[in-house]
Structures are given as C-alpha cells and as structure tokens.
Amino acid sequence: MKLSDRAEATPPSGIRRFFELAEEMDDVISLGVGEPDFSAPWKARAAAIHSLERGRTSYTTNRGMYDLRSAISEHVTRYDLDYGPEEEILVTTGASEAVDLALRAVVDPGDAVAIQSPAYISYGPGVRFSGGEPLPVSTRAENDFVLTYDDLERAGAADAEVLMMCYPNNPTGATATADELAEIAEFAREHDLTVLSDEIYAGLTYQGEHTSISTMPGMRKRTIVFNGFSKAYAMTGLRLGYALGPSEAIDAMNRIHQYTMLSAPTTAQYAALEALQSCDDDVTEMRKQYDRRRRFVISRFRDMGLDCFEATGAFYAFPEAPYDDEQFAEDLLHDKGVALVPGRVFGEEGYGHLRVSYATGMSELKEALNRIEAFLEER
C-alpha cells in the first residue's frame, strides 16, 4: 500500500520510545508520563456513571451540551476571559482535537506557523498535517523559557501567519506574567499574527494567577484559547477539551469538527459539567500536592549539582543534563530503572535538558531521585 508523503515523513513519538523500552524492564519508575497520578474527582465520576444509568448515550449537539458550554463560560471568568456559550465555545475530544481543528481552520498550505520552542511534541506534526510550515522560536533558560519580542523577531516570526504558544508550558513548566504576555501581544498585533494559545495547564499555576494572552489589548479578536479537563481535573482518559475564540473561528472549527468527530463523548461531558460545578476543592488539593512535589524535585536536582530553573506551572521540571540528554536518559534507564524524557524530543531548543514529570506519588519520586543521585555519584 502506498502511504502519503505526509504520513511517511511523520516520525513516531520520541516520548513513547522510552516508555516502550521501560515496559521491557522490571522495577522501572517512570517520571516521563504527562498524566496525573490522581483519579478524576469522585463527583465527576459519579455524574458519568449516573448519565450512563439514565441511558444518556446519544450524540450531543456538535458544539457540545449547552449547559456545559455555559459552565465553561462561567468558569473561565476566573481568568478574566469572557466568551459566550452560543457561538464562542466549542467542546472537543480533548484539547488535542481543539488544537488540530484550529490549525486546519486558520492555516493555508505553505503558511508559516511560529512555534514557541521547546514545544509539546504534537504541535509540529499538527502544523504539517494542516499544510503549514513549522517555524521554531527558541526560548532560553536564562529567560525562564518565556517568549520575548526579540526571540520572535530573531526567528523571523514577523513573516509567519500564526503563532502557537503554551503557558503554563509543556515541557519546561514555565509560566508567563501579564507583562511578558503583553510583549508577545505587541509583536502579534504589529505583524498581524493569529495566536493559538494552549492553556491546558492554567489550573496548575503555583505562583500568582494564570493570565491568558487573550486578555491583552487587541488580542481577543486574533486569539483562540485551548483548555480542557485532562490535567487539572485528572480526566485524561475521558478525552474532553474546549476552544474559546471569536465566533467566526469557532464556527469554522465546528464545521471541520462536524465532519470528523461529530461531537465530543457524551459521558465525558456530563462528568465535566459536574467537575466545573462541584470539584474546585479537589483541584485545589491536587494543586497543593503538585506544588509540594515541584519544590522537592527542583531542590533535589539543585542539590545534585544539576541546573534547574524555577518551573512555576504544569507538573514538569526541566533540568540540564550532565551530558548528552538522550544518552543520559538511556543510561539512567538501563542502569537505575528511572525513565525520563530527553529534552531534544521537544525540539532542538530542548537539547541538553530532561523533562521530568512529578505527576507521581511522593514515595516514588523520592526513590527515583535517590537512584538519579546514586547514578551521578557513580559517574
């Protein structure tokens, strides 16, 4: 069978390669999966069960249940976002579908899409699937991996049509202040860029409040925001996300959504509605646990002599590797049974770093870091 050039050119996930290696070994502690170790809040699970017991197994409207869109509209006001449930919100099968729909809705063949880098591994392939050309924009540890006006200018983003960004960031754990976002917004306005802002980790911000670039002057009309229930609500397997944006953008995304996904999973929508209505205390407790782990992990890496900037969001640390990041990750896995992700998986700007997820229990974290310390001492 002849495959498309696009499919042939798409590499397998670099993250999954390490997990496949780990699956062949015994006594492996994985600090690589970007998935909460908590279960979804019980009230959300109970709502999902109840919806099934009531036989609510049909399609919803393409845009998602109106009650859920209304709850999302109310929920995002905590970030000073104002989007109407009728025309400006689309419920999707995970935030990943929202990203894919947005790229296909705003990118024409040959368009350059500037991507903050290091970047989540799906952005580059997603741009290529839409016919666009990825344009990495390097961020640096000395700037806490926050995009700057100069970074964008240096990368040639002025000639791009779209800017793809993510704060709090995967893989670095970086967050961006209002002042820092204002600088990015200034560049986007000056060069007429559409901004796709992945804010799936908004609920996992540890210092200050999350700010969306869509709240900057003149940005609402040129920004599509992505969020969902996988990270803060620990609902990864229920696959539910949403997009917020101008009505014309959401309408275009919905037209594509109609022909591909039809509607997001009905059972998950009932769970998400309950999560928004009843589960803030659960999210607060999970965030406290992540923050405790964050401070512990960063402190331990620094004690080991590894440079590690102060990640303030998501659930990742991004320390510098003592030698080649991929070789270090492989050596550590084989010698000590600890799985990390080499930074290069997230683009050239990730070379020399390691993505370390602390979305795992404290006892496992302690054991994993003890093994890493022993590994370094033996080198």
Disulfide bonds with the S-S distance in Angstrom:
none
